[in-house]
Amino acid sequence: MFIFFVFLLFIAIAVFCLTQQKYTKATLFMLLMGLSYLIVVTCIITYMSKDAYYYNSMDKYFGIKKGLQNQLLFLPISRLALIRIFHLFTLLFLYAGLLSALYFAYDLSAKRSRWLLALAALPCVLQAVIYDPVFYEHLYYKLYPDYMSAQRIQSLYETMHKVTLTVNTSYIAAGILLLLYALYNAPKVRLIRSNILMIIISYVSVHITYLYMNYWAPNILVQVSKAAHFVRYKPINLVGNPSIYSLLPYVSGLCLFVSLYSIYMYARIQNKINNQETIISRNIDSALLTSRVFSHYMKNELLAIKAQTEYLESLCEEQPELVEELQVIEQRCNKVYTRLDAIHQKNLKARIELEPVSLFDLLDKLLDEMSAELKSVGVQYARSQRKLMIMADPYYFSQAVENIVTNAAEALEFVPEKSRQIDFRVNVKNKWVELVIQDNGPGISEENLANIFQPFYSSKPTATNWGMGLSICHTIIAAHGGKISVDSKAGTGTAFHIVIPLLSLDKQERR
């Protein structure tokens, strides 16, 4: 039967996940939730097989043939034991589901974790006692007929059942809300968020199948007669179309596997991020992008060499200056060769590779490399001591920022040297990092602003600029899962805003 195959396969996958050590507390509780669900379904099937009421219906409900039903009928386990196991794992399913979501949404301290575990377990323990058939039998004998009538005892349990149904439903609702909060609070990295979304979908699907089949549990499944000293076991009343129940093992099994796989992958990603080992590869039409970077950079450098040689021609009679200019040309050529070699190596793998990196370390390195280019510009950059991690390709991301800084430096050409200013600001907003690069140049006119990220668009003459730099920046930032925008007015300077997902902050900066 399929449910037993699912049971064995689930156990095998669970053992694999645990032996691979790619798990968290949320993973362990998710495994416990799945195991509890499978045991509950198995108990229901076995209990119904032992009940003559369903003798001719098991095939319609669960696709169980008479041969297997007869084997289950004669299993050496009493219906009392089945009820107790059923109640225990029903409550364990609700408890583990809530705790898996709680640990998924929050990083709890050990002390707070113990209190929450105990608090969440209390209603489940009370229900396990209240709905135990033996406890109910003893309570019935104590109360009837001296203190309560049989009808009054039944009414008391019906009222209690409404309360426990509300509590149990709130466990499921709280788990779903916690997972939605985890999605909201997660880094805006597509790979991470897609795994969380898969976990939420699987979690909700499993609980929907649970509610359809088992919303009423736990409940009293016995009827007591004090006069006859007799306990009768009630049938499990399944509601809805019997054909739906035949699909439930398949649906729930699939949901459990997807949920288990998703949380395994999420734990694996989290472990790698914590160890700064993860690399997310992504195609970004890199052949086209690399060609653009190559052409853009080579064109700019060749134009710079051309301008330098033109200036050299006017100084050809002054030997000391000529030597100095020749050295500049040589340095430029070396720089071109180094960059072209780096671009060539990048083209070989043809993928952008996002990895955990410190934004401030990237900015430090970039500004150090551009120090000669920015020597006549006042750079305002407050280096924070916090460890602000993002998922980025160090080469491509630095290329995007360098293009913007180069444009800003060129825009300051006609600003008095003592007044030239480029400011760098880093803001953290709701799991996003905003890098603002602002200059006090002449600004960009409104008609040019609308087309600034279009390929081959430039407000400068084509002879000096191909209009590819900002288009490349836009492609790179989009590949990082971010956005780039610009604020500018003619005569007031320009500010570029790069917004990308925040991966993590060090603990002292968390709010």
N, C-alpha and C positions, 0 to 999 in steps of 0.2 A: 504493500500500500504506500501511496506517495508520502503521507505524513511521516511514516517511519523512515523513509529514505531521506526526507528533509531533515529529520531529527539527527540521523547519523552524519549527514553531510555538514550540518551546522556545527556539530561537535568537532568534526575534523577541521573545519575552517577556524573555529575558535581556538583549538589547540595550536594550529599553525600561527595565528596572530600572536598568541601568548609566547610561543617559542621564539618568534622573530623579535620580540621585545619592542614592537612598534605600537605601544598602547599607553593609554592614560587611565585615570580613574573613570572618566566618562566612557572609555572603551569597555572597561570591566563591567560597569553597570549596564551598558548596552548589551553585552554578551549575556548577562544575567537576565535581562528583560526578554531577550530572544529565547533563551533556554526555558524560562518560566512560561512563555507563551506556548511553546511546543508541548510542554508537559501538561498544561491546562487542556489543550486540544486533545491530547492523548487520553487524559482522564475522562473527558466528556464522551469520547468515542467508546471507551471501555465501559463506562457506567451505563451508557445507553444500550450497549450490547448485552449487558446483564439484566436489562429491564424488558420484560415481555411486551410492554406497551409499544416498544419500537422494533419488535422482532422482524416485522415485514417492511420496515421503513429505512433501515440503515443503508440499503443500496441507493435509495433516492437522495438521502442526505449526504453521505460521504463516499458513495461508490463501493461499499463494503459488501462482498458476496457472502452467502450463507456459510461457506466453509470457514472463512476468517472470523465471521461473527461467532460461530460456535466455539472456535479456539479462544476468543476473548471471553466468551461466556463462562468457560471453565478455568479461566486463570485463577490461581490460588491467591486471590486478593479480595477482601470483603468490600461491600459498597460503603461501609463506614470508613474504611481506610481510604477509599477513592475520594470520598467527600472531603476528608481532612486534607489529603494531598491537593485536591482541586482548589480548596479554599486557600491553603497556604501559598500555592504558586500563583493564584489569582492576585492575592495581595502583594506578593513579591514582584509580580509583573508591574503593578501600579507603582510600587515603591522604587523599584530599579529604574523605571521609566522617568520618574521625577528626578531621581538623583543623577541619572546620566545627563539629563538636560541641565541640571544645576551645575554640575562640574564642567560641563561644556561651556556654559555661559560665564562662569566665575572661576578665578584662581583663589580658592579658599585656603585660609590658614588652618593648621591642624586643630587648634582649639575650637574655632568656629565650625569647622567641619564636623567635629564630634557632636556638638550641640545640634546642628541641623540634622545629622543622621538619626539622633535619638528622637528629635521632635517629629520628623517625618515618619518614623517607625511607630510612634505611639498609637495613632488611629488604626494602623494595620494590625498591631498586636491585640488591641481591644476587639476588633472585628473577628480576628481568628478565634478568640475566646467566646464571644457572644454567639457566633454562628456555628460553634462546634456542636454536633448532634448530642454528644454525651452531656455537655454543659446544659444544653436546652432541656434534655430529659430530666436531669436533676432539678433544674429550676422549675420545670413544670410540676414535678412531684412536690416541691416545696410550697408552691403558690396555690395549687389547685387541690381542693376547692375552698380551703380555709381563708385565703386572702384574695384570690381572684378567680373568676370563672374562666372556662376555656376560651370563650369568646373574647374576654378582656385580655388574656395573655396573647392571643393571636393579634388583637388590635394594637397592643403595645409593641409587638415585633414588627408590625406593618409600619407603624410610625417611625420606629428605629431604622427600618429598612430605607425609608425615604431620606432620613438624615445621612445614612452611610452612602447611599447612592449619590447624594449631593457632594459629600466629601470626596468620594472616589472620582467623580467627574471633574471636580476641581483639581485633583492631582494631574489628570490628563491635560486639562486646560492650562494649568501652570507650566507643565513641561513644554507645551507648544509655544507659549509666550516666552519662556526662557530661551528656546532655540531661536525664535524670531529676534529676541534681543541680542543673542550671540551673532546673528547675521548682521544686524544693524551696527554692532560694536566691532565687527571684524575689520581687519585691514582691507582697503579697497583694492585688493589684489585679486584678479579674476579667478585664478586657480584656487585660491583659498575660499573665496565666496561661492564658487560653483560647487565645491565639495560640501560646504555647509548647507547649501540649498538642497543638494541631494539627500543629505541627512534629514533635513526637515520634511521633505516630501515622503521619504521612507518612514520616518517616525509617525507622521500623521496617518499614512496609509495603514500601518500596522495597528494603530489605535482605532481606526475606523472599523477594521475587520473585527477587532476585539469587541467594540461596542455593539456591533451588529449581532454577534453570537453570544456575548457574555456580559452585556450591560447590566443585567440583574444580579450578578454575583458580587460578593458572596450572599447567600440566603439560606434559610432553613429548608433543608431537603428531606425532613422527616416529619411524621405526624405521630404524636404520642397518645396512647390510651392508658390512663392510670388504672382504670377498673380492670382492664384485661392484661395489664403489664405487657403491653404490646407496642412495638415501634415499627411503623410502616415507612418505607422509603418512597418518596415522591418521584415522579418522572421529571426529567429536565425538559422544560417547555421551551423549545426553540421556536422563535417567531419568524415570519417571512417565508419566502418561497424555498422549498427544499433544494432546488437546483442551485441556488446561490451558495448553499453550504458546501456543495461539491466543488465549487471553485475556490472557496476560502483558503484551503491548504496551499493551493498554487499561488494565490495572490499574496497571502501572508508570507509564504516561503520566499518568494521573489523579493518582497519588501524587506524582509530580514536580511537577505544576502546583500541587497543594495545598501542598506543601512550599515551593515557590518563592513562592507568594502569601503564605503565613504568615510566612516570614522577611522578605519585603518589608514586610509590614504591621508586623511587630515592629520592624524597623529604623526605619520611619517613626515609630512611637510613641516609640522611644528617642530619636530625633533631636529630636522635639517636646518630650519631657520634659526633655531636656538644655537646650533653649532656653526652657523654661517657656512653651511655646505651646499645649500640648495641652489640649483640653477634651473630657471624656467626658460626653455627655448621657445622662440616664437618667430614665425615667418613674417616679414614685413616688406615683401616685394624687394628683398635686399639687393637683388641684382640691379634693379633700377635705382634704389637708394644709394648703393655704393658707387654706381656710375655718376650719380649727381654729386656726391661728396667729392669724388675724384676730380670731376670736371670743375666744380666750383672752387675747390682749393687750388688746383693747378692753375686755373685762370687767374685767380687773385695773386698768386705768387709770381706768375710770369709778368703780370702787369706791374707788380712792385719792382721786379728786376728791370723791366723796361724803363720805368720812371727813374730808377737809380742810374742806369746807363746814360739816359738822356742828360741827367744832371752831371754825370762824369764827363760828357763831351764838352760841357762848358768850363770844366776845370782841368782839361787835359794839359795845360801849360804849367799847372802848379803841382809839382811832384809830390810834396807831403800829403796834400789832400787826395791826390790820385791813389796813393798807396792805401790810404784809409778807406776810400770808397771801394777799392778792389777787395779789401778784406770784408766789407759789408756784403758785397756780392757773393763772395765765397761762403759766408755764413748763411746767406739766404738759400743758396744752392744746396748746402748740406741739410738745411731744414726741409726743403722740398723733397730731397731724396729720402730722408727719414720718414716723413709723413706718407709719401707714396708707398713706401715699403710696408708701413703699418696698414694702409688701406688695402694693399694687395693681400696681406695675410688675413684681413677681415673678410675679404671676398671669398676666400677659400672655403669657409664654413657656411657662408650665406645664410646665417641666422643671427637674430639678436638674442643675447643670453642674459636674462635678468637674474641677478644674484643679490643677496643682502650686502649692502654697502653703506658706509656712513656718508651722508650728504656733505657734512662739513669737511671730511677728509678729501672728497672729490673737489670741493671748491678751493681748499688750500692748495692742492696740487695744481689745479688749473691756473689759479692766480699767480702761483710761483712760475709756471711755464710762460705766462703772458707778461711777466714783469717788465721785460724790455719794451714790449708794445704799449704798455700802460705807464711808462715812466713819466710822461708829461701830463698824466691825468691823476687827480686826487681820488683815490678809491676808499670808500667808506664800507668797511666790512667788519662787523662785530662777531668774532669767532666765539660761539657758545661752547661751554664745557660739556654740555649734555651729549649723550650718544644718540643721535637721531638717525635711525636706520630706514632705508628705502630699498625697494627692489628695482635695480637699475643695471643696465649694461654700461660699465664705466667708460668705455670708449665712445659709444654713440651718445650717451647723455652729456659727456664732456664736450663732444663735438657740437651739440645743440647749444649749450651754454656759451661756448667759445664764439660761435657765429653771432650770437646776440651781443656779446661783449665787444666783439670786433666792430659790428655795426655801430654800437654806441660810441666807441672811440673815434670812428670815422665821422660820426655826426658832430663831434666836438671840435672838428678841424677849424671852424671859423669862430669858436668861442675863445676869448682871451685865456692864455695858458694857465694863469693863476686861478681862473674861475672854473676850469673844467672839473666836472664831478660825475662819478659813477657810484651809485649806492647799491649795496646788496642787503636785502632783508629776508629773513626766514620766519614764516608764521606757521603755526600748527593749528588746524581747525578741523574738528570732527573727523579724525582719522585721515586727514589730508595734510600734505605739506605744501605750502605756497612759497615759492622762491620769486622774489621781486627784484628785477634789475632795472634801475632807473637812472637816466642821465638828465643833464640840464641843457641839452642841445636845443636846436631850433624847433624840434617837434616834427610831427607829420601832419600834413593837411588832411582834411576830412575826406576829400575825394580819393586820396591815396590809401587812407586807412582801411577802407572796405576791401581792398584787393591785396593787402600786404602779404598774405600767406599764399597767394596764387603763384604757381610755377612760372618762371620767366617774366614775372612782373617786377619792375624796379622803377623808382623815381629818378634814378641816376642814368647817365648815358650808357648805352650798351657797350661802348668801348671800354668802360671802366667797371661795369658790373653786369652779370648775367641774370640777376634776380632769382637765384636758386637758394640762397642761404636760409631765408625764413621759411621757404617751402620745405626744405630739408628738416628744419627745426620742428615744424608742425608734424611731419611724418614720424620723426623720432619720438617726440613726446606722446603722440597718439599710441605708438607701439608700446609705450610704458604704461598704458592705461590712464594717461593723464590728459590735461588740456593746456593750451597756451593761448593767451589773449594779450591785447595791447591797449593801453590808454595813452592818448596823446592829443595835443592841440598845438597848432602852429604857434611857435614862440614860447611854449611852456615846458618843453622837454618831453621825454617818452619813458613809459614804464611798461616793461614786459612782465607778465604774470605767468609763471609755470606752476601748475598744480598737479601733483602726482600722489599716489597712495602712500600713506605712512605705514611702515611695517611695525616699528616699535620705538618706544622711548625708554631710556633708562628709568628705574623705579622712582628716583627722586623728582622726575619731571612729570610723572603721571598725575592726572587730576580726575 
